Amino acid sequence: LGIDIYKVGMVWPLERQGAMAFVQNKQEVLVVEEKRGIIESQIKEHMAEPDHPGRVLITGKQDESGAPLIPYVGELTPLMLAQFIAQRLNRLWGNSAADGLDFAPLLQQLSGQCSLAKDPGGVRRLPYFCSGCPHNSSTKVPEGSRAQAGIGCHFMASWMGRNTESLMQMGGEGVNWIAKSRYVERAHVFQNLGEGTYFHSGSLAIRQAIAARTNITYKILYNDAVAMTGGQPVDGVISVSAIAQQMRAEGVQRIALVTDNTDAYKDLSAFPKGISLHHRDEMDPLQRELRDVDGVSVLIYEQTCAAEKRRRRKRGLMIEPTRRVIINPQVCEGCGDCSTQSNCLSVTPKATSLGNKRQIEQSSCNKDYSCVGGFCPSFVSVVGGQLRRGQGVVTNDQWRAQVAALPTAKFASLEQVYNLLIVGVGGTGVVTIGAIVTMAAHIENKGASVLDFMGFAQKGGSVLSYLRLANKPSDIHQVRIDAGQTDALIAGDLIVASAEKTLTTLRPNHTRAVLNTAPMVTADEVLYRDADPKSQQRQQLLADTLGAGNLDSLDANQLALNLLGDTVFSNMLMLGMAWQKGLVPVSLEALLQAINLNGVAVEKNLEAFNWGRLAGHEMAQVTAYFEPKPSPQFSLEERIEDYSKQLADYQNQAYADAYLEQVERIQQAESNVSVAQLPLTLAVATQLFRLMAYKDEYEVARLYSNGDFAQQVSDTFTGDYKLQFHLAPPLLAFRKDAQGRPKKITFGPWMLPVFKQLAKLKFLRATPWDLFGYHPDRKLERRLLQHYQQMLPTIAAELTSANYPAAIQWAKAPDQVRGYGPVKAAAAQAASL
């Protein structure tokens, strides 16, 4: 055909002599480049010079008529480019079968291999602040204020609903505000600025803001590390006091220092006079003050990076706190206020019959404790003692014999390039698994390429590792897996596996996959308390897309915890299963050697790999080593019976009987107009129970003293520990916190016998002798219950097929009213209840 290819090494300035020599004697040069046409414009400029090599058509972003051709935005893929190239070739030589250039059937075939499945939505695998990250607190702004982002981890505040926008280069922070401020109604903005960026060039941005007399508050986020790229130390000598002194020398008069440890700054002699010291809990009122300051003000927020703290504690360079936090799930209302206060990924959803509540994921918790600020009595500190660690299964000769007896996996031929896609969550070892498979291929002298898409992956974002394997390196012509070209998928996370970037690479009825179904918290579940990951829908989507027999699923996290004592080995377990299923076309010997060469927890990783092989061959061989805990499934009748028993414990049997009578009336009415599932009855049974079992002081005391919580603590911790309860009793919490809410008080373990005695006084509930009942919180709860109970007879009497959907919606309405005190009051007001 006479097609030449010229690969440019440096796009600007373009090396003229070589480019013009290539262009000479061509009919057309198609310039392929992503984003702007930098190469294309330079070639056209060179072609306009007197010594140009002749008349040649240059196309790229536009065709010969000026119509758009190769797009400026988005990512270019081989399939997309194939269509453009076919179009240009057809223009030159025709497109008939007689010409031998009829590309239409081939293009149609390639396009038909792509999956058309769509991400079900509900949640996204967005990168997020680490658990306990200082930015969880430092990037908040008061209501009515806005902030501007900058370079660093704190940029992620842009998608956290924190009124944070824009992005400027290092040294340009706040520059855009100088002009913008003249044309907007608001008179002030906050500008986030990391201390590493400050030292690099950000101080110059502050200097220009001072010179322009701009109303702006620079929040200098001092985290003692360059966290975004892995925790490197900040270049140069820098300290909190030095920043403060430099800012005063530049002319900033109002400087505030905020920290999570005010005791470390009792002596402020190294700081400029007039600097104020604040605990991070005071951020909101402090920022309200600063936004009214004329000119430039500076807030220095000092708190060590959470990931860096974790590293230093492991290395013995920082004291490991002896305090951990646990949530009593029976007391928790699932209101989500703890996530609102902490913005922490370690505060994870806990599925219950009453909806999602919250729990602390102890393995990822970095002991920031800001979640305790949630207005809820369910948080308890455990001081001293140690976490109970999973022991896993001790392997024996029988296990080794089973592994040795496993059949050799059967692989696809590598006559054509084999595409293996590995996906998962950043920080869980996805890239490591890809590197191990690639190394195994190198050991066998096969061709292998790996392309990792990570982005903010270390912050819990999506990771996609594209592996291409062939008999020899020269067989591999591109490193990315194109649409519809994946032969095998190892999916370490359900959300990433069913996201668009993964789905587009799958080929229906061809791609084979192993899938980890373990739930892993997403950013959306922190931001939105009722975010639904749609797990069942996602699994079904993958099963339907891949076709019968092409998907094998397991909860690899739970399996790794049961077998090896730690979920960190889940991806290696998945690799073992994938290999046994024939999805990884390298030899067992090469893979084992690659795991050894990796040099990290070699014995445990080898064990995990072999457990995965056993699971891939026959899951029963694996589950025989431990007792699986099935997820409890309750019928409607079982739920109603359970709620009734709980209400008898809550008050008495007569109280429970009244509940049953009201539910049975609704059930009878619904049976006359509905099908067997009875969603209205389920809604009424659940919400009536929640309203009747409102958590007053007697009930909270009972739920702490009935033995269930003591068992929970014993199952989680070992050793000599003491409990601390964080409560805001209405009759004792007179002080207000920075948000104007009753300030929580810490009580010692002596509260346990107090709880036991207080629980016995439940007979006083709703009587004239109930002192707690006169509080506005209790009055609200009784009003909500009374309103609901008054409406139930009307719903039962007037229920028809026409108003049936509205009745269900009404019955579920109280679910939006959760929490304690001001949180519940605000929810009731928002729900108009």
N, C-alpha and C positions, 0 to 999 in steps of 0.2 A: 504493500500500500504506500510505502514511502513516508512513514510516520517517524519523526525524530522526537526525542525527549531531551529537554535541557533542564537540569536540576540546579536551582540557584542556591548557593551557600549563604551569601550575605545579601539580604533583600535591599538594603540601602546603605551607602550609595551603591547602585548596581554597577558591576564591572562592565564597562561599555564595550570594550573590544570583543570579549567573548560572546556577549549577548548579540551584538550586531553580526558577528560571524555566523552565529546560529540562525539568525533571522534571514540572512541572505538567501535568495533563490526560493524562498517559501511562498506558497500561495496564501496560506493563512497561519497565523500563530495564535493558538488559544492559551491564554495565561490563566492558570488555575491557582488561586490563592484565597485564603479565608480573610474575612473582614475587608478592609479597604484595599483598593487596587494599587498598591504601592509599586510593585514591579511593572504592572501594565502601564501606569502613567509614565514611568521612566522610559520604557521602551518607546512609547509614542513620542515623548520629547526628543529622544535620540533620533527617531525616524524623521523628525522635522528639520534636522540639521542638514547642511549642504552635502555632507559626505555619506548620506544614508545609503544603505545597500540596495535600494530599489523599492518599487511599490509593493507593499505586503499588507494584507488585511490583518489587523491586530484586534482580537476579540478577547473578552473575559467577563468583566462586569456588565458589558453591553455587547449586543451583536452588531452586525454591519449597518442595521437601520436605527441603532440607538435604543432598541428595546432591551429591557433587563434580561440578563442571561444567568450568569453565576451569581448567587445572592451575596449581599454584603454581610448579612447576619446569619447566625446559626453555624452549625458544624457541617462541614462537607464530608460526605460519605462516598465510598466507591460506587454504590448503587446510584446515588444522585449524579455523580460525575459521569457514569456510564451513559446516562440518558443525554447529557449535554454533548458528550463526545460523539455518540451515535447521530445526534442531530447535525453536528458540524460535518461529519463524514458523509451523511446523506446529502447535504447541500453540495458537496464537491463531486460526488460520484454516483448519486442516485440511491434509491432505496428499494429497488425491486429485487425479487429473487433472482432474476436473470443477471442482475449486476453482481450478485453474490454478497450484497451488503444489506440484506433485509434483517435488521437487528430486532424488529418488533417482537417476534416469537421468543427470542432469548430474553429480552427485557421483561416481557410479560411473565416468563417463567421465573426469573429472579424476583420480580415483585410479588408473585404469587406464593413464594416461599416464606414471606414475612408474616409474623403473627399480627393480627389486627386487634388483639385483646387490649383493654384499657384498664389503667389503674383504678380500682374501686373507690379510691379516696378515703375520707375519714381521718386519716393521719398521714404525715409525711416523715421521712427519715432526714430531718434537718439537723445540721451541726448545731451544737448548743454549748453553753458554758458548762465546764466541768462541775461535778458535785462540790459544793462549798466554794465555788469561785468567787473572789472578791467582787467581780463585775455584777454578780447577782444583786448586790446591794448598791454598788457605786454608780451604776448606769441608770438607776431610777431617777425620774424627775417629778416635781410636784405637778398636781393637776393644773392644766392651763399653760404649762411650760413645754418647750421643745428643746431637743438636743441635736447636735451634729456629730456624726461618726468620724472616725479617723482610722489610721492603720493600726491593726492589732486585733487581739481576740475580742475586744470590746465592740468591734464593728458588728458582731452578731446581734447586738441589741437592736439593730435595724429591723429584724424580723420577729421581735418579741413583744410587739405592742407597747413600746416604751416611748413613743413620740420621738424617735431618733431617726434622722434622715441624712442624706448627702454623704459624700465621701471625697476627701481631699488628699492630695499627695503629702508626703512627709514634709513639714515646713510650711505648709499652706493652710493649716488648721485655722479656721475662722476667717480666712481672707475673703471668702465668698459672702460672709455675713456683713462685711463693711458696706458693700453696695446694696445687698438685699435689704438690710435694715432700714434703708431710706424709703422703701416702697411697701413695707408691710405694716400692719397695725400693731403687732406685738413689738415691744421695745427691747426685748432681751432674748438671748439664747445661751444655752450651755454648750460648751465644746469639750468633748472627751479627748484626752491626750495621754498616751502611755508614757512612763518615765523614760523608756528607751528612746522613743521618738522625740521626747522633750530634749534629751541630751544630743540626739543626732542633729535636729534642726528645728524642733518645735518651739524652742525658746525664741527663735527669730519671728515665728508667727505671733507669739504673744507681744513681742516688741512692736510689731506693726499695728496690732490692735490698740496698744497704748497710744501710739503716735496718732492713730485715727480717732481716738477718743470714742471708741465703740463700746456700747453696753453689752458686755459679754462676760460670762464666768467660765474660766478654764478649769476643768476638773482634771487635775494631773493624777493619774492612776498609778501609784507607786506599788508595784507587785513584786519587786526584788528579783525579776527574771524576765527574759524575753520569751514569754510563754508560747506565743503562736507558732514558733518554729522549733519547739521542743525543750524549752527551759534553759537556754544559754544565759550566761551572766550578761548584764548590761555593759557595753563597751565604755571604758573610762571610769573615773572615780565620781560617784554620785551618791547623794544621801538626801534624806527628807529635809534635814536642816539646811543643807546647801541650796536646795531648790527654793526653800522659803527665803533665804537670805538673798539669793539672786533676784527673786521676784520683787522683793522690797527695793533692791538696788535699781531695778528697772522702773520703779515708781508705783508699783501696786501697793495700795494702802490696806485694803481689806483682804487678809489672808486667813483661811481657816484650815485647821488640820483635823481630819477625821480618821479614826482608827478603830479596830475591833479590840484593841488592848490599850486602854488609856493609862494603865499602870506603868507602861513602858515610857511614858512621856510626862512623868511627874516633874522632871527638871526640864524646863523650857529655856534655860539660859543660853543654849546654842542657837536659839531661834530669834528672829527679829521681834522687837517689842510690839505688843498689840495683837499678836497672833492668838487665835482662840482655839481651844482643844475641845473636841466633841467625840462621843461614842457614835458608832455607825447607826445606832437606833435613832439618833437625832438628825439624820440626813434630811428628812422632809421639812421640818421647820427651819433648819439652817439654809436650805436652798431657797425657801420662800423669802428669807431675809436677803440672801445674796442677789436674787433677781431684781431687787429694788435698789441695789447699789448703783450709783452712776459710774460709768466708765468700766474699767477692767477690774474684776475681782478674781481671786484664785482659791480653789478648794483643792487641797492635797489629800487624797484618799490613800492611806497606807494600810495595806494588808497583804501578806505574802500569798503568792499564787498557790492555789490549792494543790495542783499537780506537783509543784515544787516542794510544798510541805510534805506530801506523801513520799517523794523521793528522799528528802532529807531525814524523815523519820525512819525510813527503812535502813538508811546508812548510819543511823545513830547521831546525826548532826543536828537534830531537833528533838525536843522532848515529846514523847508520844503521850497524848492526854489519856487519862484512865477512865474518862467518861464517854459513854455511848448513850444514844437515845433510842427508845422503843415506843411504839404506839399500841395502845390497847384497842384492838379492832372493835370490841363491843361498845366502847365509849365513843369511838370515832363516828361522825355523822356523814363523812364523805363530802363535806362542804367545799374542800379544796383551799381553804384559807391558808393552810400551812404551805402549800405550793405557791400561793400568791405572795406570801411573806418571804419565802426562801428562794423561789425560782429554781429549786434543786432537783436534779435528775435522780437523786437517791430516794426521794419521796415518791414512791411508785404506787400505781393502782393495785388494789387488792379486791378481787371479785368476790362478792357475797350475794346471798339471796336478796339483800336489800340494795343491790347496786354496788358500784365501785366505792370502796373506802380507800384508806391510805395505809402504807406500811413503809418502814425504813429498810432499804436494801443495804445491809450492813457491810457487804463486801466492797461496795463502791463509795460508802460514806467517808467523807474526809473530815468529819467532826467539826463542822462549821457552827452547828447548833442554831442557825437562824430559823429553822423550821419550828423550833419551840415557841417562836413568837406568834405562831398561829393561834387565834383565839379559840382554844379547845382544851379541855382537861384530859385528853387522851394521851398526851406526851409525858413520858416518864424517863428521867435520867437514871442510868445504871452506872454507878461509880465504883471502880475497882472490878475485880474479876476479869475473865477473858471470854471471848466468843467461843462457843463450841464449834470446832472445826469438823467438817465431814471427814471420816476416816477412809471411806471408799471400801472396796473389796480387796482382800488379801489374795492375790493369785497363788495358785498351787500347781502341782504336777498335772492334775486333771485339766486345768485350764490351759496349760502349755500344750498338752496332748491334743486338745480340741483345736487350738490354733494351728498346730503342725499338720492336723488332718484336713484343714481347709483346702478345697480344690483351688487350682490356679485359675485366676480370672481370665476370661476370654475378651480380647480387645479387638477394636476395629483396626483395619490395615491403615498404615500411614502412607499409602501410595498417593493419597490426596491429603492436603494439609488438614489437620484435626484441630478443631476449635473448642477449647475448654474455657468456660466462663466461671469465675469464682466470685461470689458477691457476699456482702455482709456489712457489719457495723465497724466503723473505725475503732482501733484499739483492741480488737478481739483476735488478731492474728491472721486476717484474710491475706494480707500481703505476704506474710511468712509462708502460708500454705502454697501460694503461687510460686514463691522463690524455691521452695523445696521440690515441687514438681519440675520446675525448670532445671534445677540442678541435677535431678535424676535423669532428665533427658540428656543433659550435657555429659553425664557420666557414661551414658550409652552411645555417645557420639552422634546423637540425633540433633536435628535442627530444632531450636526452641526460641521463642520470643515471648516477652511478657510486657504488657503495658498496663500500668496501674493508674486508675482514675481515683484520686483521693480527695483533693481539695482540703476542706476543713476536717478531714477524716478523723484526726486524732481527737476531735471534739465530738465524737459520736455520730458523725455524718456517714453517708453511704460510701462504700468502697466497692469498685468493680475492677477485677483483675483479669485482663484479657490474655489468655495463653494460647499460642499457636504452636503446634508440634508437627514435625515432618521428619522424613527419613534423613534429610540432610539440610543444612542451613540455606542453601541456595534455592530450595523449594518455597521458601517463605518470602513473599513479596510485599507484604504489609503487616503491620503489627496489631491493627485494630480488627475486631470481629465485626463484620458488617451485618446489616439487617437480615434476619432469617438464616444466619450462617452458624449459629451455635450448635455443636454436636452434643455437648454435655454441659450440664450446669450443676455446680456445687453451691447451694444457697444456704448461707449461714444465718440468714434473717429473712423472715417472711415478707416484711414490708419492702425491703430492697428487691427481693425476688419478683414481686408483683408490681414494681414501679415501671414506668414507661421505658427507661433506659435499658432495663433487662428484657422486658417483654418484646421489644422490637427486634432483639437479636434471636429470639426463639423461632424455630421452624416447627409448625404443627405436625404431629405424627412422625417426628424425626428426633428432635431433641430429647435426650434422657436427663433426668435430674434426681438429685437427692436433696431433700429440703428439711431444714431445721425449723420446727413449728413453735419453738419456745417463745413466749411473749417477752419482748425487750422494750422497755419504756422509750417513748418518743417525746420530742419536744412538745408536740401538740397535746400530749396527755398531761404535761405540766401546765401548759397555758390554758387548757380547757378541761375542766374536771370530768366531763362526760364524753370526751373524745372516744370514738369507737374505731378501733383498728380494723374492724370487719374481718377478723381472722378466718372464720369459716368461709366467707365469700372469697377471700383471697386464695385459700387452698383449693376451693372448687374451680376458680378461674384458671389456676395453673394446671389442675388435672384435666380440665376441658381443653385447654390450649395444647398441652403436650400429647394428649391422646392416651388411650387405654394402655396400661402397663408401663408407661414411661416415667412415672413419678413415684418415688419412695420417700415417705415422710416419717419423721421421728422427732421427739423432743430431746435434742442432743444435749441441751443444757442440763436437764434433769437427769439424763442418763449419765453424763459426765460427773455430776455431783454424787449420784448413787454409787458409781463404779470407781471413781478416782478421787472423790472428795472435793472437787473444785470444777466450776464451770469453765475455767480457762482452757480446758482441754477439749471443749466441745467441737471446735473446728478440726482438730486433728482426728478426732473420732469420726467426723463427717468424711474426711479424706480417706480413712480406712474403709468406710462403707462404700464410698464411691469407687475405690480401687477394686474391691471385691465384686462390685456390680459390673465391672468392665468399663468404667467411665474414664479411667486415667491410663492411657496407653504407654506406660513405662513398666519395666520389670519390678518385681517385688524387691529384688536385691538392690537395685539402684535407688529405690525409694528409701529403703532402710538405711542405706549409706548416706543419703542426703539428710535424713533426720539426724544421724550421728554427726555429720559435718556442721549442722546448724548449731550444735553445742549447747542448747538450752534445755534443761530438764529432760535430758535424753531418755532416761529410763521411763519416766512417766509418759513422755510423748510416744515412745514405742509401744507402751502398754495401751495408751489411748488408741493408737492406730490399729492395734490388733483387736481391741474391743470393737472397734468400728467394723473390722472385717467379719468378726463373728456376727454382729448385728446385720450386716449385709447378706450373710449366708442364711442365718436362721435366728430371728429375734428371740425365740424361746430359749436358745442356748445362753443368751445374755440375761434375760429376766429371771432365769433359774437361780442366779447368784444373789438376788435381793427380792424383797417383797414390794412390788409396785403399789403405789397409792392411787387408786382410781379417783377421778374427779367426781365428787358427789352430785348426783342428779336427783332432784326432788319433783314429784308430781304435784299438781295443784292441791290435792287432798293432804299430802304430806306436809306441804308448806303451811296450809291453814292449821293443821294439827300442831305443828311446831310453834307457830305464832301464838296459838292459844295457850300452850304450856308456858311459853315465856311470859305471857300476860298474867298467868296465875302466879308465877314467881314475882312478877313486877308488883302486883297488888294482892289479888286473891282470886279464888275460883269464880266468884260471882262476876268479877270484872271480865274474866276470860269468857264466861258464858254469854255475857252481853255482846262481846265481840263476835262470837260464833253466830248468834242470832241475827245480827245485822248482815254478816257475810252470806249466810244461808238465804236470806231474803233476796239479796242481789243475785245470787246464783240461780235461784228459782226463776226470777224474772228474766235473766239472760238466757236460760235454757229454752224459753219460749220463742226467742227471736234469733238465736245464734247457733253456730256449729259447736263441735265438741270441745274446742280448745278453751273457750270461755275467757277471753282476754280481759273483759270488764271485771269479772270476779277476781281474777289475779290482781288487777290493779287496785281494786277496793281492798282485798285482803292484805296487800302489802302496805298501802298508804294508810289505811285505818289502823293497822298495827303500829306503824311509825308514829302516828298522831297520838294514839292511846298510850304508847310506851315512851312519852316524852321524857327526856333525860334531865330530871331535876336532881337536886342534891342527894336525895335518897337513892335514886336509881344509879347515879354515878358511883356512889358509895357501895351499892350492892354489886355492881359490875367489877369493882376492884377487890371485893372481899369474898366473891363466890367460889374462889379457887381456880377459875379458868386463867386469870391473869398471872397468878403465881406459877401455874404450870407453864405458861408461855415464856415467862422469864427464865424458868429453870431449864426449859428446852433450848433456850438461846444462849444462856451464859453459864459459866462455871466459875468456881473459886469463891473468894470472899468479896462480896459486893454489897453495896447499899443502894437503896432506891430514893430518888428525889421526885416529888410530884409538883408539877407546875400548874397552879390553879389560880383562878380569879373569883373566889367566892363572893357573891353579891353583897353579903353583909360585912365583908372584910376588905375588899379591893377598892379602897377610896381613892388612891392615886391613879392618875391617867398616864398612858404611854404617849409617845410622840404622835400617834394617830388619834389621840383623844379617847381611846378605849381604856377600860379598866386594866390596870397594870397587873400582870400575873405575879404571883408570889410563890417562892419555892419553899416547899414543906419537906421535912425529913421522913425517914421510915416510920416514925411514930404515928404517921397518918393511917397506917394499915389498921391498927386496933380502933382508931377513930372511925374509919370507914365501916368497920364491922358493927360498931354500936349505932352509927347513924343509919345504916341500912335497916336496922330493926325498927326504926321509927317511921317506916313507910306508911303505917296505919294512920298517921297524921295527915297524909297527903290530901289536899283539897278540903280540909276541914278548917274551922275557925282557928284551930290551934297550930296550923301550919304556917310558921313564921316566914318560910321561904315562899309560900304561895302568894304573898302580898307584893312580891317583886314584879316589875313590869315584864320580865322575861317569862315568868310563870303565867301571868295573865294572858300574854300573847299565845302561849301554847294551849291554854285551855280554850281561848277564843277560837283558834284554828280547829281544834277538835270538835267543839260545839257546832261550828258552822258545817263541818263535814258530816257530822252525824244527823244534823237537821235535814240535810239535803238527800240523804240516802233513801228514806221512804218515798220521797217524790220521784227519784230516779227509778226505783223499783216499780212504782205504780204506773209511771208514764213512759216506760221504755218501749220503743218501737224500732223496727228496722231502719226507719228514716233518721231518728235521732241517736241511733246506736253509736256511730263514730264520735259524735260530740260527747256522748256520755263517757266513753273511754278516755277521751282527752281530758274531760273534767276530772275524772277519777284519778288521773295521774298527776294533776296539777300540784298537789302538795309535795311531790318529789323535788320540786325546785326550792322548797323552803327547808334548808338544812343548816346545821351549825348551832352555835351557841351565842347568846347575848346579842351584841350589835351585828354580828354576821347573819344570824337568823332574822333579826328585825329588818335588816336591809333586804334580805331575800324575800321576805313576806311582802314588803312594800313593792319590790320590783315585780312580784307575781300578782299584785293586786289582791292579796288574800288577807 
